[in-house]
Amino acid sequence: MQSVSDGMADIDLSSFWNQVQCPCLVLRGEESETLSRTNAKAMFESNPQAGLLEWAGIGHAPSLLEPQQIDLIADWLKQTANGLG
């Protein structure tokens, strides 16, 4: 996983990410300048319990106020809860 781009190029948080041992969902706006698609994909691929959602036309942080966004997250939570049982 590469370092965060631009002004924080020297910050590599992958060692923290690699310690995550629970289901987690990586959320990314397609136009994010903070979390690149490459890094989001690397996060997803490095953690077998991770999910990945990306929204088109949105910057770094999706608002999570749109019903479609909420539904996708709710579906992931249900699937994850079923897998834990």
PAVOGU-465435 format. One record per residue (C-alpha): residue number from 0; residue in one letter; x, y, z. Coordinates in Angstrom, 3 decimals. Example, Ala and Ser with C-alpha at 12.3 -4.5 7.8 and 13.67 -1.06 7.14 Angstrom:
PAVOGU-465435
<site><nr>0</nr><rest>a</rest><xx>12.300</xx><yy>-4.500</yy><zz>7.800</zz></site>
<site><nr>1</nr><rest>s</rest><xx>13.670</xx><yy>-1.060</yy><zz>7.140</zz></site>
This chain:
PAVOGU-465435
<site><nr>0</nr><rest>m</rest><xx>0.000</xx><yy>0.000</yy><zz>0.000</zz></site>
<site><nr>1</nr><rest>q</rest><xx>1.369</xx><yy>3.403</yy><zz>-0.940</zz></site>
<site><nr>2</nr><rest>s</rest><xx>1.574</xx><yy>6.452</yy><zz>1.288</zz></site>
<site><nr>3</nr><rest>v</rest><xx>-1.157</xx><yy>9.070</yy><zz>1.314</zz></site>
<site><nr>4</nr><rest>s</rest><xx>-0.652</xx><yy>11.418</yy><zz>-1.624</zz></site>
<site><nr>5</nr><rest>d</rest><xx>0.209</xx><yy>15.099</yy><zz>-1.947</zz></site>
<site><nr>6</nr><rest>g</rest><xx>0.814</xx><yy>17.089</yy><zz>1.253</zz></site>
<site><nr>7</nr><rest>m</rest><xx>1.079</xx><yy>13.990</yy><zz>3.418</zz></site>
<site><nr>8</nr><rest>a</rest><xx>3.208</xx><yy>11.873</yy><zz>1.089</zz></site>
<site><nr>9</nr><rest>d</rest><xx>5.471</xx><yy>10.718</yy><zz>3.883</zz></site>
<site><nr>10</nr><rest>i</rest><xx>2.641</xx><yy>9.258</yy><zz>5.993</zz></site>
<site><nr>11</nr><rest>d</rest><xx>2.113</xx><yy>5.512</yy><zz>5.616</zz></site>
<site><nr>12</nr><rest>l</rest><xx>-0.744</xx><yy>4.165</yy><zz>7.725</zz></site>
<site><nr>13</nr><rest>s</rest><xx>-0.643</xx><yy>0.618</yy><zz>6.381</zz></site>
<site><nr>14</nr><rest>s</rest><xx>0.896</xx><yy>-0.758</yy><zz>9.594</zz></site>
<site><nr>15</nr><rest>f</rest><xx>-2.223</xx><yy>0.393</yy><zz>11.467</zz></site>
<site><nr>16</nr><rest>w</rest><xx>-4.548</xx><yy>-0.972</yy><zz>8.808</zz></site>
<site><nr>17</nr><rest>n</rest><xx>-2.794</xx><yy>-4.334</yy><zz>8.920</zz></site>
<site><nr>18</nr><rest>q</rest><xx>-3.675</xx><yy>-4.632</yy><zz>12.612</zz></site>
<site><nr>19</nr><rest>v</rest><xx>-7.437</xx><yy>-4.459</yy><zz>11.976</zz></site>
<site><nr>20</nr><rest>q</rest><xx>-8.856</xx><yy>-7.880</yy><zz>12.795</zz></site>
<site><nr>21</nr><rest>c</rest><xx>-12.590</xx><yy>-7.267</yy><zz>12.460</zz></site>
<site><nr>22</nr><rest>p</rest><xx>-14.994</xx><yy>-6.754</yy><zz>9.557</zz></site>
<site><nr>23</nr><rest>c</rest><xx>-14.706</xx><yy>-3.242</yy><zz>8.182</zz></site>
<site><nr>24</nr><rest>l</rest><xx>-16.008</xx><yy>-1.333</yy><zz>5.228</zz></site>
<site><nr>25</nr><rest>v</rest><xx>-13.766</xx><yy>0.977</yy><zz>3.213</zz></site>
<site><nr>26</nr><rest>l</rest><xx>-15.810</xx><yy>3.899</yy><zz>1.880</zz></site>
<site><nr>27</nr><rest>r</rest><xx>-14.434</xx><yy>6.079</yy><zz>-0.877</zz></site>
<site><nr>28</nr><rest>g</rest><xx>-15.644</xx><yy>8.900</yy><zz>-3.070</zz></site>
<site><nr>29</nr><rest>e</rest><xx>-14.394</xx><yy>8.392</yy><zz>-6.617</zz></site>
<site><nr>30</nr><rest>e</rest><xx>-12.963</xx><yy>11.916</yy><zz>-6.717</zz></site>
<site><nr>31</nr><rest>s</rest><xx>-11.087</xx><yy>11.627</yy><zz>-3.415</zz></site>
<site><nr>32</nr><rest>e</rest><xx>-7.646</xx><yy>13.177</yy><zz>-3.397</zz></site>
<site><nr>33</nr><rest>t</rest><xx>-6.975</xx><yy>11.675</yy><zz>0.042</zz></site>
<site><nr>34</nr><rest>l</rest><xx>-7.686</xx><yy>7.977</yy><zz>-0.493</zz></site>
<site><nr>35</nr><rest>s</rest><xx>-6.650</xx><yy>6.844</yy><zz>-3.966</zz></site>
<site><nr>36</nr><rest>r</rest><xx>-8.407</xx><yy>4.009</yy><zz>-5.742</zz></site>
<site><nr>37</nr><rest>t</rest><xx>-5.102</xx><yy>2.098</yy><zz>-5.653</zz></site>
<site><nr>38</nr><rest>n</rest><xx>-4.836</xx><yy>2.404</yy><zz>-1.861</zz></site>
<site><nr>39</nr><rest>a</rest><xx>-8.510</xx><yy>1.577</yy><zz>-1.297</zz></site>
<site><nr>40</nr><rest>k</rest><xx>-8.148</xx><yy>-1.540</yy><zz>-3.445</zz></site>
<site><nr>41</nr><rest>a</rest><xx>-4.970</xx><yy>-2.523</yy><zz>-1.576</zz></site>
<site><nr>42</nr><rest>m</rest><xx>-6.803</xx><yy>-2.109</yy><zz>1.742</zz></site>
<site><nr>43</nr><rest>f</rest><xx>-9.657</xx><yy>-4.282</yy><zz>0.505</zz></site>
<site><nr>44</nr><rest>e</rest><xx>-7.360</xx><yy>-6.962</yy><zz>-0.872</zz></site>
<site><nr>45</nr><rest>s</rest><xx>-5.149</xx><yy>-7.115</yy><zz>2.236</zz></site>
<site><nr>46</nr><rest>n</rest><xx>-7.990</xx><yy>-7.757</yy><zz>4.693</zz></site>
<site><nr>47</nr><rest>p</rest><xx>-10.264</xx><yy>-10.746</yy><zz>4.027</zz></site>
<site><nr>48</nr><rest>q</rest><xx>-12.914</xx><yy>-9.177</yy><zz>6.283</zz></site>
<site><nr>49</nr><rest>a</rest><xx>-13.010</xx><yy>-5.870</yy><zz>4.401</zz></site>
<site><nr>50</nr><rest>g</rest><xx>-15.634</xx><yy>-4.603</yy><zz>2.031</zz></site>
<site><nr>51</nr><rest>l</rest><xx>-15.177</xx><yy>-1.735</yy><zz>-0.405</zz></site>
<site><nr>52</nr><rest>l</rest><xx>-17.736</xx><yy>0.796</yy><zz>-1.633</zz></site>
<site><nr>53</nr><rest>e</rest><xx>-16.946</xx><yy>3.651</yy><zz>-3.996</zz></site>
<site><nr>54</nr><rest>w</rest><xx>-19.332</xx><yy>6.353</yy><zz>-5.132</zz></site>
<site><nr>55</nr><rest>a</rest><xx>-19.027</xx><yy>8.210</yy><zz>-8.433</zz></site>
<site><nr>56</nr><rest>g</rest><xx>-19.046</xx><yy>11.996</yy><zz>-8.481</zz></site>
<site><nr>57</nr><rest>i</rest><xx>-18.174</xx><yy>12.332</yy><zz>-4.782</zz></site>
<site><nr>58</nr><rest>g</rest><xx>-15.027</xx><yy>13.647</yy><zz>-3.131</zz></site>
<site><nr>59</nr><rest>h</rest><xx>-13.243</xx><yy>12.081</yy><zz>-0.190</zz></site>
<site><nr>60</nr><rest>a</rest><xx>-16.078</xx><yy>11.522</yy><zz>2.266</zz></site>
<site><nr>61</nr><rest>p</rest><xx>-19.524</xx><yy>10.422</yy><zz>1.095</zz></site>
<site><nr>62</nr><rest>s</rest><xx>-22.267</xx><yy>12.125</yy><zz>3.125</zz></site>
<site><nr>63</nr><rest>l</rest><xx>-24.063</xx><yy>8.817</yy><zz>3.785</zz></site>
<site><nr>64</nr><rest>l</rest><xx>-27.373</xx><yy>10.679</yy><zz>3.735</zz></site>
<site><nr>65</nr><rest>e</rest><xx>-28.693</xx><yy>9.320</yy><zz>0.444</zz></site>
<site><nr>66</nr><rest>p</rest><xx>-30.986</xx><yy>6.277</yy><zz>0.693</zz></site>
<site><nr>67</nr><rest>q</rest><xx>-28.915</xx><yy>4.399</yy><zz>-1.912</zz></site>
<site><nr>68</nr><rest>q</rest><xx>-25.755</xx><yy>4.909</yy><zz>0.139</zz></site>
<site><nr>69</nr><rest>i</rest><xx>-27.468</xx><yy>3.826</yy><zz>3.335</zz></site>
<site><nr>70</nr><rest>d</rest><xx>-28.950</xx><yy>0.742</yy><zz>1.636</zz></site>
<site><nr>71</nr><rest>l</rest><xx>-25.537</xx><yy>-0.407</yy><zz>0.385</zz></site>
<site><nr>72</nr><rest>i</rest><xx>-24.054</xx><yy>-0.082</yy><zz>3.842</zz></site>
<site><nr>73</nr><rest>a</rest><xx>-27.038</xx><yy>-1.804</yy><zz>5.462</zz></site>
<site><nr>74</nr><rest>d</rest><xx>-26.701</xx><yy>-4.696</yy><zz>2.998</zz></site>
<site><nr>75</nr><rest>w</rest><xx>-22.997</xx><yy>-5.065</yy><zz>3.821</zz></site>
<site><nr>76</nr><rest>l</rest><xx>-23.764</xx><yy>-5.033</yy><zz>7.548</zz></site>
<site><nr>77</nr><rest>k</rest><xx>-26.435</xx><yy>-7.729</yy><zz>7.133</zz></site>
<site><nr>78</nr><rest>q</rest><xx>-24.127</xx><yy>-9.919</yy><zz>5.054</zz></site>
<site><nr>79</nr><rest>t</rest><xx>-21.322</xx><yy>-9.443</yy><zz>7.548</zz></site>
<site><nr>80</nr><rest>a</rest><xx>-23.562</xx><yy>-10.237</yy><zz>10.523</zz></site>
<site><nr>81</nr><rest>n</rest><xx>-24.779</xx><yy>-13.418</yy><zz>8.790</zz></site>
<site><nr>82</nr><rest>g</rest><xx>-21.180</xx><yy>-14.488</yy><zz>8.170</zz></site>
<site><nr>83</nr><rest>l</rest><xx>-20.299</xx><yy>-14.065</yy><zz>11.836</zz></site>
<site><nr>84</nr><rest>g</rest><xx>-23.135</xx><yy>-16.248</yy><zz>13.114</zz></site>
